[in-house]
């Protein structure tokens, strides 16, 4: 029976991709109440599609492509619009986008060299994505409730975790390449 439901995680990823435009548009228009509702729905679909794919064994090749694409579109697009609206500093934008670009390039190189499937995210990568979602939600809540507080400590924390995550990915790629070349 479960083979008939194998498409559900992919559908959830497609829904997340479909939510990107309404989220970005509402951020751009400073409608943070609606943005956070769509953003929370997107975050729930992210958690749910991963859970269903792993626990119910509803994994597909399409899902291994759709899920990271949906994540990158959602987070990178949101960070871009938040920066465009001057709600986050430029360096946060650069670090988030730089990490995503580096991960995509690293994964492409790893797949090419090892002739393998898409690499799986590591635990720190998943934690980083979750913390980035919380960071973005905090910005939404700050705007919705017009709370005046500095984000400097939170900025430093998210930068640290994001850079650390990239270092761990790079180290794992280095190990994989070293093993591939039998060094």
N, C-alpha and C positions, 0 to 999 in steps of 0.2 A: 504493500500500500504506500510506503514512504517514497517509492520511486516516482509516484505521481506528484509529489510535493517538492521534488528536487529543485524546481524553478523558483521557489519562494525566496531564498536568499538573493538570487539574481534580481527578482522583482523589487525587493527592498533596496538594493543598490541603485536600480533604475529610478525608483521613487526619490532616493536621496539626490541623484543627479538632477531630477526634475525640480527639486526644492531649491537648488542653487540660485536660479534666477530670482524667484520671489524673495529669497533671503537677501541677496545682494541689492536688489532694487529697493526693498524696504529700508535697508541700512542707508543706502544712498539718499533716500527721501526722509531720513531721520525718523522713520516709523519703527522704533525699537520694540514696541509691544508686539507687533506682528512678526518682526524679525526673530525675536526670541522664541515665539511659538513655533515657527517653521524650523528654527535652528534646533530646538529640543526634539521635535519630531525627527529631524535628520539624524541627530545623535542617537535617538532610540533605534532608528532603522539600522544604524551602523552596528550597534551592540547586538541587536536581534539577528541580523543576517550572519554575523560571525558566529553567534551562539548556535543558530540552526545549522549552519554549514558544518560546524565541528561536531556538535553533540548528536545531531540526527544523521550525520554523514551525508549531507546534501551538498557536497562540494562538487563544483564543476570547473572546467577550464575557463569558461566564460566568467564565472564568479571570481576566479583568481585575478582576472583582468579588471572587471567592473568595480570590485570593492576598493582597490587602491586608487583607481581613477576617480571614483566618487569622493573618497576622502580628500584627495589632492584638490579637486575642483572646489569642494566645500570649504576647506580650511584656507587654501591659498586665495581663493576668490574673496572670502570674508575678510582675511587680513588685508588684502589689497584695497577693498572698499573702506575698511576702517582707517587705513592710512590715508586714502584719498580724502576722506572726510575729516582728517586731522584728529582722529580719536586715539591713534597709537603713534609712537615715534617711528621715524624712518628706519632706525636701526632694528627695531623689532620686526618690521616688514622684511628687511633684508635678511635677517637671520632665519625667519620662518621660511621664506621663499628659497633662500640659499640651501637650507637643509633639504627641502623637498626636491630641488633640482639635483643636488648632489646624490640623494638617495635614488632618484630615477636613473641618473647616469650610472651610478654604481651598480644598480640592479641590471641595467642593460649590458654593461661590461661583463658582469658576473654570468649572466645568461649566455652571452656570446662565447666567453672563454670556456665555460664549463658545459656548454650546450645543454643547459638545464631549463627546467620550468621556472616560473617566476619565483624569486626567493621569498621565503616566509618572513614576516616581520618578527623582530625579537621582542622580548618582554619590555625592555626599556623604550623601544619604539612605540609600543602600545600605550605605555604609561605616558609618554610624551604627548601622543595624540590626545589622550584623555585630558591631560593638564592644559593643553592648548585649547581644547573645547571649554574647559572651566574658565580659562583666561578670557576667552571671547565672551562667554556668558556673563562674566563679571563686568566687562565693559558695557554690555547691553543693560545689565541691572543698574550700573552706575548712571547711565544715560536715562533710563526709564524713571528712576527715583530721584534724579538730579542730585546725586550725592557728590559732595566735593571732598575727595581725598586723593592723595598722591598714589600713583601706581608704581613708584620707583622700586620698592622692595619686591613687589610681584613681578615687575619687569625683569629685575635681576635674576629672580628665581627661575622664571620661564626661559630666559636666555641660557642660564646654566644648564638646565635640564635639556633644552633643545640642542645645545652644542655638545653636551655629553652624549646624547643619543647619536648624533652624527659621528662622534669619535668611536663609539662602540660599533656602529655599522661599518665604518672604515676599517677598524681592526678586524672585524669578521671577514670583510672582503679580502683584506691582505692575507689572512690565514687561508681562505679558500683558494686564492691565486697561488699561494706558496705550495699548498697541497696539490693543486692541479699541475704545477710544474715540478712536483716531487723534490722540492728543496728542503 
